[in-house]
Each structure stands twice: as C-alpha cells, then as structure tokens.
C-alpha cells in the first residue's frame, strides 16, 4: 500500500524522498521494498527492555519508609546507605534511593543546612563609546624564583579594549588598586562611579 501511495504522489509531481518522508520511511527502504518479491515489512520494531533487577513495590516502599524515618529524614542517600551497611542491612544502591525519592517527589534538600541564598544578578553594563565602562583585574606573573609571582594590576576599557593603565607589584593590596584607578581616572579625565 505504501509503495502504491508513493508512486501516485510521484506521478502527481511530488519528489520521491519527500513522499517517503510523509510515509515515515527512508527512500532506501522504498527501493528495498520494490526489489523484494514478498512485500513484507521487515523493519525492526523497538523491543521493550524488561529489567530483571528492577525494584519491587515492596523495596520502593521500604526505601521511602527508611528515608522518612526520624533517624534518617535529614540525611541524603549518600549517608543513609553506608549507615545501613554498618548495621548489616542492604536495601538498594544510593542511585536507587535517589531514583525512588525522585519518583515520589521527595528529592529535595535533605539535611540540617540552610537552603542556598538567592543572589541577585549583577547589573549588565553596556558601553557605547570609550571610557564609559572599565574592567580591572590582578594577574599573577611568574618570576625567576619558583613559587613567587609578580602581580599585574591592569585596567581595560570595555568598549575599545584599550589598556587604560597598568602596574606591577610584589604583593596584592587594596591601596595599589585604589592608586591605579585614581591615576587612570586623572589620565583619562574620567569621573569614577562604582556599582
């Protein structure tokens, strides 16, 4: 039937590979079918995997019961499984514990620590001309002595990528950075604002 429909579409002016696409087959499959005398569909259908070692409903219930017990309710599976092993009990692997907890929507923050604080994103700055936005950094430069470094303080204009000012020091300090920024502002006749 598929060959007949594709042949009709091609005689009506459709491209063969497009007609095959609509039918959900490849044009090579069509050629193979045309050469086959029996016209049986020999495509392999996906076989559903049967997992012999899948957790039973009882084991899943046991995992949930253990994880929600007062002794283990504040611990993650990475700590529950080893503690059970110390007692000589093995229910399932850590990944199975995580999978069951996720399946029952209990895979949330477990433990006594506070939840992570949400931080606001810093403002994005856009430079449309030179000297609007500068960026500065301290980079370590190797010296001739192993394990000792010089510190390169450098200010770059974000728009033009021009190195506005730079200095090299033996140590890292806020005073060096403040002096460099102040001197760069004076050189460029720029007004300094911080966010």
C-alpha positions as CSV (number, residue, x, y, z in Angstrom):
1,X,0.0,0.0,0.0
2,X,2.9,2.4,0.9
3,X,4.5,1.7,-2.5
4,X,1.3,2.5,-4.3
5,X,0.7,5.7,-2.4
6,X,4.3,6.9,-3.0
7,X,4.0,6.0,-6.7
8,X,0.8,8.0,-7.0
9,X,2.4,11.0,-5.3
10,X,5.4,10.9,-7.6
11,X,3.3,10.7,-10.7
12,X,1.3,13.7,-9.4
13,X,4.6,15.6,-9.3
14,X,6.0,15.1,-5.8
15,X,9.6,14.3,-5.1
16,X,10.2,10.7,-4.1
17,X,12.2,11.4,-1.0
18,X,9.5,13.9,0.2
19,X,6.8,11.3,-0.3
20,X,8.8,8.8,1.6
21,X,9.2,11.3,4.4
22,X,5.5,11.8,4.6
23,X,5.1,8.0,4.9
24,X,7.7,7.9,7.6
25,X,10.2,5.8,5.7
26,X,13.6,6.3,4.0
27,X,13.9,6.3,0.2
28,X,16.4,3.4,0.6
29,X,13.7,1.4,2.4
30,X,11.4,2.1,-0.6
31,X,14.0,0.8,-3.0
32,X,14.5,-2.3,-0.9
33,X,10.7,-2.9,-0.8
34,X,10.5,-2.5,-4.6
35,X,13.2,-5.2,-5.0
36,X,11.5,-7.6,-2.6
37,X,9.1,-10.0,-4.1
38,X,7.2,-10.9,-0.9
39,X,6.5,-7.2,0.1
40,X,6.7,-7.9,3.8
41,X,7.6,-5.1,6.1
42,X,11.0,-6.2,7.6
43,X,11.6,-3.1,9.7
44,X,12.7,-3.9,13.2
45,X,10.4,-2.6,15.9
46,X,12.0,-1.4,19.1
47,X,12.0,-4.1,21.7
48,X,10.9,-3.1,25.2
49,X,13.5,-3.9,27.7
50,X,12.5,-6.0,30.7
51,X,14.7,-5.3,33.7
52,X,15.2,-8.4,35.8
53,X,16.7,-6.4,38.6
54,X,14.0,-3.7,38.8
55,X,13.0,-2.7,42.3
56,X,9.8,-4.3,43.6
57,X,7.0,-2.2,45.0
58,X,7.9,-3.5,48.5
59,X,11.5,-2.4,48.1
60,X,10.4,1.0,47.0
61,X,8.1,1.3,50.0
62,X,10.9,0.2,52.2
63,X,13.3,2.8,50.8
64,X,10.6,5.5,51.4
65,X,10.0,4.3,54.9
66,X,13.7,4.3,55.8
67,X,14.3,7.8,54.2
68,X,11.3,9.3,56.0
69,X,12.1,7.7,59.4
70,X,13.1,10.1,62.2
71,X,16.6,8.7,62.2
72,X,17.3,9.3,58.5
73,X,14.9,12.0,57.4
74,X,17.6,14.7,57.5
75,X,20.2,12.7,55.7
76,X,20.9,12.3,52.0
77,X,21.1,8.7,50.4
78,X,24.9,9.1,50.3
79,X,24.9,8.9,54.1
80,X,21.8,6.6,54.6
81,X,23.2,3.7,52.6
82,X,26.6,3.5,54.3
83,X,24.9,3.8,57.8
84,X,22.6,0.9,56.9
85,X,25.6,-1.1,55.6
86,X,27.3,-0.5,59.0
87,X,24.2,-2.1,60.6
88,X,24.5,-5.1,58.2
89,X,21.4,-4.0,56.1
90,X,21.4,-3.5,52.4
91,X,18.2,-2.4,50.7
92,X,19.4,-0.9,47.4
93,X,22.2,1.3,46.0
94,X,22.5,5.1,46.5
95,X,21.3,5.7,42.9
96,X,18.2,3.6,43.5
97,X,17.5,5.6,46.7
98,X,17.8,8.8,44.6
99,X,15.6,7.4,41.8
100,X,12.8,6.3,44.2
101,X,12.9,9.6,46.1
102,X,12.7,11.5,42.7
103,X,9.8,9.3,41.6
104,X,7.8,10.2,44.7
105,X,8.8,13.9,44.6
106,X,10.9,13.8,47.7
107,X,14.2,14.6,46.2
108,X,14.6,18.0,47.8
109,X,17.1,19.5,50.1
110,X,17.7,16.9,52.8
111,X,19.9,17.8,55.8
112,X,20.2,20.4,58.5
113,X,22.0,23.0,56.4
114,X,20.1,26.1,55.3
115,X,18.9,26.3,51.7
116,X,21.0,28.3,49.4
117,X,20.5,32.0,49.5
118,X,19.4,33.5,46.2
119,X,21.7,36.2,44.9
120,X,20.6,39.0,42.6
121,X,22.3,39.1,39.3
122,X,24.7,42.0,38.9
123,X,23.6,44.7,36.5
124,X,24.8,44.3,33.0
125,X,26.6,47.4,31.7
126,X,26.7,48.3,28.0
127,X,29.4,50.6,26.6
128,X,28.5,52.6,23.5
129,X,31.7,54.6,23.4
130,X,35.2,54.7,25.0
131,X,35.7,55.5,28.7
132,X,32.1,54.5,29.7
133,X,32.9,51.1,31.3
134,X,36.2,49.9,32.5
135,X,37.2,46.5,33.8
136,X,40.2,45.7,36.0
137,X,41.9,42.6,37.3
138,X,45.0,41.4,39.0
139,X,47.0,38.7,37.1
140,X,49.9,36.6,38.5
141,X,53.1,36.8,36.5
142,X,55.8,34.2,37.1
143,X,59.2,35.4,38.4
144,X,62.6,33.8,38.2
145,X,62.2,32.4,41.7
146,X,60.0,29.3,41.8
147,X,56.7,29.8,43.7
148,X,57.0,33.6,43.7
149,X,54.9,35.8,41.5
150,X,54.5,39.4,40.5
151,X,51.1,41.0,40.4
152,X,50.0,42.8,37.3
153,X,47.2,45.3,38.0
154,X,45.5,46.3,34.8
155,X,42.5,48.4,33.7
156,X,40.9,47.8,30.3
157,X,38.3,49.9,28.5
158,X,35.4,47.5,27.8
159,X,34.4,49.3,24.5
160,X,37.7,49.8,22.8
161,X,39.8,47.1,24.6
162,X,42.4,49.8,25.3
163,X,44.7,49.2,28.3
164,X,43.9,52.3,30.3
165,X,46.6,51.8,32.9
166,X,48.7,49.1,34.5
167,X,51.3,48.4,37.2
168,X,53.4,45.5,38.5
169,X,53.8,45.0,42.3
170,X,55.3,42.3,44.5
171,X,52.2,42.0,46.7
172,X,48.4,42.3,46.4
173,X,46.8,45.2,48.3
174,X,43.8,47.5,48.0
175,X,46.0,50.5,48.2
176,X,47.8,49.6,45.0
177,X,44.4,49.1,43.2
178,X,43.0,52.3,44.5
179,X,46.1,54.3,43.4
180,X,46.0,52.7,40.0
181,X,42.3,53.5,39.4
182,X,42.7,57.1,40.7
183,X,45.7,57.7,38.4
184,X,43.8,56.2,35.4
185,X,40.8,58.5,36.1
186,X,43.1,61.5,36.2
187,X,44.9,60.5,33.0
188,X,41.6,59.9,31.1
189,X,39.8,62.8,32.8
190,X,37.1,60.3,33.7
191,X,34.6,60.5,36.6
192,X,34.7,57.3,38.7
193,X,31.4,55.7,39.8
194,X,31.0,52.3,41.4
195,X,28.0,50.0,41.4
